[in-house]
Amino acid sequence: MKSPVTLLSCLLDDVRQHELSVKGLDRDVQTIQSRFKHEGYGFLSVALSSLCDALDKGISTGSFTCPTAFSKRRGEALPKFLSGLLCKVFDTKTGQLLELASSHAIKCLREILRLFKKVKLRPKQTIRLDCQARAKFVETDARIQRHLFDIGRTDFLRAAARVLLPNLDEFDSGTLLYKHGPGGVAEKVKANIKWVGLLEACRQDVQLSKLLGIDLGFFTETQLDSYQDSISGLPLFESSTYRLNSTQQYAASGVAKLLTVYKDSTSRRTITAEPVLKQYWQQGLNTYLRDRIKECGVLSQSLTLSDQSKNQELAMEGSLTGKYATLDLSSASDLLSNNLVGFVFGRKHVFYQHMVRSRSPYVDVGQGQHLLLEKFAGMGNALTFPVQSVVFATLAICAMLEQDGKEPSYVNMRRAASKVRVYGDDIIVDTHYAHRVVDWLVSFGLIVNQKKSFLVGYFKESCGVDAYRGIDVTPVYLRCEPVITERDPETIGSLTSASNQLFSRGLYRTAEYLRGLVNSFIRLPLVSSKSSSLGWHSRVDTTVAQKWDGKLQRLVFRGQLIEPLYNSDDISDEDAALLKALSTLERRGRVLGESGYEPVEHQLNDVISDPKNLERSVRRFKTRIRGRWVPAHAG
């Protein structure tokens, strides 16, 4: 239990080396020891994080407000804890931001206060957070049902939506690039068995199989008739477009399953495990929608859904010039209502019908309860991310046009779109329009996260980058407790990564402490930052080569790699195996064809004749550390 205190003590020692004039750090170490003894990880992950929230808001608004969890001296605005660093940023008496606030002191403070924010918690705490997340999922759905829309703004939004994605309905559903996603499904089957479930669902509904471009022609008419006979007379599931055969283990039911996954030390994120057939369908529509966004003259100005760097660059620029405001939404996907999605996509009749039919109308929230969704979908739906990005960008564009008193024409919308950048629920907009954009978002039932939204000042946060006056002040996050009791690949990999990040920032004692923890279980070599092998980075960024690989004509060394473990996952159904092989071949072939690489025929052996591809699948979240000969990189 002393390990976190020791780690923070090392970090404060590093800070002392960077900020020689800072006072009171020894007293701060004593405070950490005392409060950790009585409050445990709650102090490190919650209390320290709340102080950092106050710091961020203070450097944004220009005025610091001390959290109640920290005591102050009488007549002073700053807390006693870390006052030696805080007084380099804010005035001790008034809490006002100093004209020459130290950017380096801000960076050091954020390293200390955010270090434990994302540490994974123990099982008892996980159960509590799981219950809270599930309750919030249901609560947000009820909130959507109660929300009333502004009729004038709704009409304006519909008019703007006509201009967007003009070619969205021009597609043949049978030619889309469908696939299975990496996530779990409601049926709880392994990756390869998803293809068996997909084929079973298609056999039950031949019309739907044609819609998805799956040709059942390799079955004889007798086989097809027998399948149709076996499902005749079965009831239709509510809101579903295909029949539910309760006797088939892998039949798609239209009911997604609610799960929660790790987010940070104070909350868990809800996702939905979609039925096999729905997941496959959603992935194809997701790929198609992303392609159409790239071709849209308006949305392509605001959205780049495969690249966060645009948002990160604007966050840095906004922190330097104050030109941009960064907005973050709370429970964004959970508050994205069916009606709101309909306002934006409803006039694209063909695609919208596919969206509606592919979504799961019900979610199993636990204890046998099925919730009829008012929200569009949970995060497990492959369409959720691009759909919410389009909706939020459209709302922001409409807000800017309303403020300028302009009509939603193509020219006006394209000009406005260049002033906003959206990536999921991370929104960056010209500061001049920020308050109007917030007003629009709230009027459509969304919640702006006040703690993580920065409309004024010179601190900005977007897509994992925190910036102040053009300086990156993003802290290093520890993802697990700094304790190793066994050779756990996740813990070793996480602590190794954290150590290397701290080393690159000149926090050498902290980095060395984590290195000692890892080396007590496994000796890792010196590696280049370009290497995929576990190991320690250095200033010269090089690797000690151990031998020459005559076959590959390169220097190699014996490295430690984190590799996935595999499940035995044999596709017993030959037709399902063929379907997987052909689908994989089609996807790779199109990508290779578009990129100008070798013909599709040359890839056939890689896709179909690999026996392991059809006999095993990756075991999610399970890995091992294994020695391999890997390329050596010279600095």
N, C-alpha and C positions, 0 to 999 in steps of 0.2 A: 504493500500500500504506500510505501515511501517513494516508490519510483516516480510518480507524477510530480511530487514536490521536488525531488532531486533534478528532474528534467527542467522544471521551471527555474530552479536555482541556477542551473547552467545557462539557461536563456538570459536571465538577468545579469549574469556575469559577462555574457557576450555583449549585452546592451551597454554595460559599463565601459567596455572597451571602445564601443562606437561613440558613446556620449560621455566623455570624460568628466564633464562638469555636472552631471546629474547627481542629485543627492537623495538619500533615503532608501536606496535599493536594499540595503541589509534589513531595514525595518519591514520593507515589503515582503521579503522572503519569510520573515517571522509571521507576518499576517497570513501568507499562503499556507504555511505549516499549521497554524492554529485553526484557520477556517476549514482546511481540508480535513483535519482531524475530526471536526464536529459536523461538517456538512457533506463530506465525501465528494464524489464527482459532480454533485449538483452545484457546488461552488465553482468548479473548473469549467463546466459546460454551460451552465445557466447564468450564474451571477456575473462571471467575467464577461460573458457574451452580452449581457444587458448593459454593462459599462461601455462595451465597444459600440453598441447601438447608440448610446448617448453621445459617444465621441463622434461617430459618423454624422449624426444629426447636428451636432454642434458645429462641426467644420463646414457643414452645408448651409445651415441657417445663420451661423455667426454667433450663436449663443448656446452655452453648455448648461444642461440641466442634470444635476447629479441624481442617479437612481437611488431609491430608498434603501437598497441593500448595502449601501456604503455610507459610512459616517463622515461628517465634515467637521472642521474646526469652526468655532463660533465666529460669525462674521465673514466667513469665506464661502466661495461658491464651489470649490473643487474638493473632491474626497481626499482623505488622508492617504489612502492607498494609491500608489503610483503618482503622487503629487509632484515628485521631482521631474517626471516626464510631462505630466499634464500642464505644468506651469510654463512649459516651453511652447504651448499651443494656445492656452487660454489665460486670461487675466485672473489671478488668484482671487481677487475680491469680487469682481463682477461676473466672471464666467464668460466674458466676451472674447471672441476670437481675436488673437493678436494680429496686428497688421503684418508682422514678419513671423508668422507661425512657422515652426520648424517642421518641414516635410519629413525629415529623417526621424524626428521624435514621434510623429504620427505613424510612420512605418513600424517603428519599434513597439509602440503601444499596441498596434493591431496584431503584430506577431505574438505578443504575450496574451492578449485578451481572446484571440480567436483560435489559439492552438488546439484547444480541446472541444471546440464547438461541434465537430462531426464525429466524435469518438462513438463507436458502437457500444450500446448499453448491454447490461446483463439481462437474462431471460425474464425476470420478474418485471423489470421496467418495460421490456419489449411488449409483454402481454397488456400492460396498462395502456401504452401508446397505441397498440393495435385496436383496442376497444374504442379509444378516443377517435381514431381515424375513421373507423367504421361508422360511428355515431355521426361524425361530421359529414360523411358521404350522404347519409340519409337526410340529415338536416339541410344540406345545401339543395337537395332535390325539392324539399318542402318549400324552401325559400323561393326557388324558381317558380313554383306553382302560384305563389302569392304575389309575384311581381307584376305590375301593370306598366305597359309601355306607353311612351309619349307618341300619340298618333302622328303629329306633325313630323317628328324625327323619323318615325318608322317609314312614312311615305318618302322622305328624303333619302333614306338608306336604300329603299327599293329602287328608286330612280338611279342612284349611283351604281347599284349592283348590275344594272342592265349594261353598263359600259365595260364591266370586268369580264375576263375569260370568255371572249366572243366565240372561240372554237371549242368550248368545253363539251358541247353535245355532239360534236362530229367524230364519233368513234364507233367501232364495232366491238362490242363487249367480248366477243370470242377471240379477239386478237391481242388483248391486253396481256402484260407480263405478270401473271399471277404467281404467287409463291407462298410458302409457309414462313412465318416469322420465327425468330429464335426463341420467343417466349413460350410459356406453358399455355395449355388450352384447358377449357372447362372439363373436358373428358379425362384429364390427367393421364394422357398417354405419352409415350416417348416420341422422339422426333420422327423416326421412320414410320411408326404406326399412325402418325397423322395422315400419311398417304393412304393407308388402308381405310381409315375413317372417311377421308374425302371421297374415295371411290365408292364406299358403301352409300354415302349420302347422295352421290350422283346417280347410282343405280336406282335409288328410290324415286328420283325425279329426273327423268330424261330431259325434260324441257330446260331445267336449270343447268344440267350438264352441257347442253348445247350453248346456253347463254355464257358459260364460262369457257367455252372453247374446248371442252373435253369430249373427244369423239369416242363413243361407246361402240363403234363399228367393229371392234375386235371381239365383241360378244356375238354369239349366234342369236337369232331371233327367239329361239326356244329359251335361252338363258335370260334374255331380257323379259320375256313374258313371265317366266317363273318368278323373277324379282318383283315385277309389277303385281302379280297375284299375291305374293307374300305380304305386301303392304296394303292391299286393298281393304277398305273398310275401317282403316285406322283413323282416329280423329285428327283434325288439323290443329296445330298449336296456334294460340292467339298471336296475331300480327305477324305470323310467319308465312313465307312464300313457298314452303315445301313441307312435305308430310313428316310427322314425327313417328318413328317406329320405336316404341318403348322396349321392344324385345331385342333391338340391335344395340350392342354395347357402344358403338361409336357414332350412332345417329346424331346429327346436329339438332339441337332442341330450341335454339333461339334464346337460351338462358346463359348469360355469362356468369362467372364466379368472381366475387369480390375478394381480392387479396391485398395485403399491405406489405410494403417493402421498406427497407432502411432509407431514411432521408438524412436526418442528423440526430443529435443526442436528445432533442426535445420533441421530435415528431416522426411519424412514419407517413409514407406516401401511399395512397390507394391506387391500385390498378385493377383492371378487369381481365380475367383469363377468358378469352372469347371461345365459342365453339369452333371446332375444326374447320367446318365449311365456311363459316363467317370470317374467320381469320384469313383464310386463303383468298376469299373474295375481296376483303378490305385491303389486303396488300397490293392487289392488282390495281384497284382504284387509287390507292395512295401514290403509286408510281406514275400513273397517268396524270393525276392532278398536279403533281410536282412538275412534270414536263410542261403542262399547259401554263403554269405560273411563270415559267421561264420565258414563254412566248408572249405573255400578256404585256402590252406596252405600259400599263399602269402598275400592276403588281410587281413586275420585274424591277421596278425602281425601289421597292420597299422590302422585298423578300428575297433572301438567298438561303433556302432551308437546309442546305448541306454545308453551310459555312458560317460559323459564329464570328469570324474575324471582322466582318463589316461592323457589327454591333460593338465589338471591343474597340475598334479604331475610333468610332464616333464617341464612345465613352471617354477615351483618352483625350480626344479633341474637345469634348464638352467640358472636361475638368480643367482644361487649359484656358479656354475662351469664354466658358459659360454660355455658349450658343445653344447647347442641347440639354434637354431634361431627360432623365432616365426614369421609367415607370416600371413597376413590377406589380402583377396581379396576384391576389390571394385566391387559391382554389379555382384557378382560371378555367380548367376543363370541366370541373364539377358545376360551375355556374354558367356554362355555355348552353343555353336552352335550345330545345328543338325549334322553337319559334324564331329565335334569333338567327339560327342557321338557315331556316326557311326564308327569312327576309333577304339573305345574301345569295343563296343558291337556288331559291325556289323557281326562278324563271329559266334556269337551265334544266328543263323538265326531264330529259333522258338521264343525265348524270345524277340529278337529285333523286330520282326514283331508285337508282342503283345504290346511292348512299343510304337511303331510308331502308331499303330491303336488306342491305348487308349488315346493318347495325343490329345489335341484340336489344330487343325492347325491354327485356327483364334482366335483373341481376340478382343472383343468390347472395344475400348479404349475411348469411349465417343463420343457424338454428332453424333451417327449413323455410325461411322467409324470402319471398321473391318480390323485389321492388320494381314496379313499373316506372321506367325512367322518364323524368321530365327533361333531364339534361340530354344533350346529343349523344354522348357516350363517355365512358371512362377512358383512362389513359392507355388501357390495353388495346383499344381499337386503333388500328394503323392509320385511320383517317383523322384521328383527333388532332394531332399536331399540325398538319397542313391546313385543316379546316379552321382551327382556332386562329392560326396565323393570318389567314385570309380575312376572317371576320374582324379581328382586332385592327388590322391595317385599314380595312374599309371604314371602320368606325372613326379611326384617327383622321383619315382623309376627309370624311364628311364633316367632322368637327372643324377642321381648318377652313373648309369651304364655307361653312355656316358663319364662322367668325369674319371671313372676308366678304360675306354677302354675295357669293358666286354660285352659279348653277353647277350641278354635277355633270358637266360636259367632259368629253375625252381629254381635251386640252387642259382644262382646269384641274382635272383629277390627276393627270400625269405630272403637272407642275407641283401639285400638293404632295404627291407620292414621293417626290425627291427629297422631301423634308421630314420623312418619317422612316424608321427602320424597325422591323418587327422580326423577332425570332421566338416563336411560341408565345409565352406570356411576358417576355422581355421587350419593352417598347422604348424606343428613343425618338424624341420628337423635338422640333425647334421650340426653344424655350418660350417664344412669343405665343405659341398655341397650347402650351402645356396644360393650363388650367381648363381650357375649353375641351381638350381631349379627355381629361379626367372626368369632366361633367358628362360627356357623352357616354363614356364607359360605365359610369355609375347609373345613368338613366336607363341602360339596358341590362341592369341587374348584376353587373360585375363589381368586384371590390378591389380597390387600389390599396396595395400594402404600403401603409404610411412609413413603416420602418425601413423599407427597402426602396422607396421611391424618393428621388432627389430632383425637385423641380427648380431649385435655386442654388446658388453657391457654386463652389469649385470641387465638390466631391461627387463622383458619379460611380455607378455600379451597374454593370450589364454583362450577362453571359460569362460570369466567372472572373471578370476583371474589375478590380476596385482601383480608382484613380483619383489623385488629388493634385491639382495644378500641373497636369501633364506628367506626373510621376506615378508609376505603378506601385500601389501600396497593398496589393493582394497578399494576404498572409499564407503561410504554410499551414495546412490542416492535417492534424493527426487523425487517422481513420480508425485506429484501434488503440487500446490501452498499451502504454509502454512497458509491457510485461510479457516475457516469453516463457512459457512453461513446457512447451513441446515444439517439435519441428513442424509448425503449422505454416504452410506456404503463404496463406493470405496475410498472416501477421508479419512474417519475415519479409515478404515483398513490400508491404505497406511501410514498415519501419525503415527498410532500405531506401525506398523512394523518398520518404520524409528526410532522412539523413542527408541524401544527396542534394535535395532542394535547399536545406539549411546551410550546407557547405557552400553552395554556389552564392549564397547571400552573405558569406563571411561570418556566419554564426557557428564558429568552429567547435566550441566546447559542447554545444547542444548536439551538433552533428556527431561528434566523437562519442558522446554518451550513448546515442542510439546505435552507433556502429559497434560499440562494446557489447550491447545487448544481443545484437544479431550474431556477432562473432563467437559468443559463448555457446551457440548452438550449431553454427555452420560457418566455416572459413570461406569468405568470398574474396575473389581476386580484384585487382585494379582493372577497370573496364572503361571504354570510351562511352561518352554520353549517347553515341549513335548505336551502341550495341544493345541487343535484346536480352543479353545475359544479365543476371543479377550480379552486382558488384559495386565497387566504390569509384566515384568520379574524382578526377584530379584536375589541377589547373592546366596541365599540359594536354589533357584529354586524349590519353593514349592507352594502349593495351600491351601487356608483355606477351609477345608471341612465343609459343612453345615448340611449334614444329611447322614443317612445310607440307601442305596437302598437295601431293603430286597429281592427283586426279583433277582437282579444281584449280590447281596452280595459284595457291594463295597461302598466306600465313594464317595459322589457326591457334587457338588456345583452348584449354579445358575450362568451359564455363558452366554455370548453374542456371538452368532455364526452368521457369514455371510452365508446366505443360498441363493440358486438360486430362482428366480421367474420362474413360468411356464406359457407356452402358452396353451390354449385349442387347442389340436392337435389330433383330433379323426381320426383314419384310417377308413374311411367309406367303403372301399373296403375290404371285408373279405379275399380275396385271398392275398392281399398285407399284411394284418395283419398276416396271416399264414406264408408268406414268411419271414417277419421280425422275428417272433418267432422261426422258424426253423433255420434261419441263425444265430441268437444269440445263440441258443442251440448248434449248431455245433461248433461255435468258443469256447464257454465255455467248451464244452465237450472235445475238443482236448487239451486245456490247462490243464484241470483237469486230463485227461488221462496221459499226458506227465509228470505231476507233481506227479502222484501217489496218488491223492486224491480220494474222493468218486466217485462212478460210475455216469455216465451221467444221468441215470434215476432219481437219487435223486434230480437233478437240474431242472427237467421238470416243476414242479409247480412254481418255482421262475421265470422262463422265460416266460411261456405261460399264466398262470392263474393270472398274475398281471394286473388288469384292467387299472391301471393308466399308465402303460407302453405303452398302446395303445391309451390312451385318452389325454395325455399331453406330452409336451417336454420342455426342459429347454429353457428359454428365454435368449439368449446370451447377455452378458454384463449387465444384469439386476439382481440385488441382493437386499436383505433386511437384516436387523439386527434383530435377534429374540432371546429371552431368552430361554434357554434349560438347563435341568439338565445334566451335563457332568461329567465324571470321575475326581476325585481329585488325583493329583500326589504328592507324598511325596518326598522331596529333599534327 
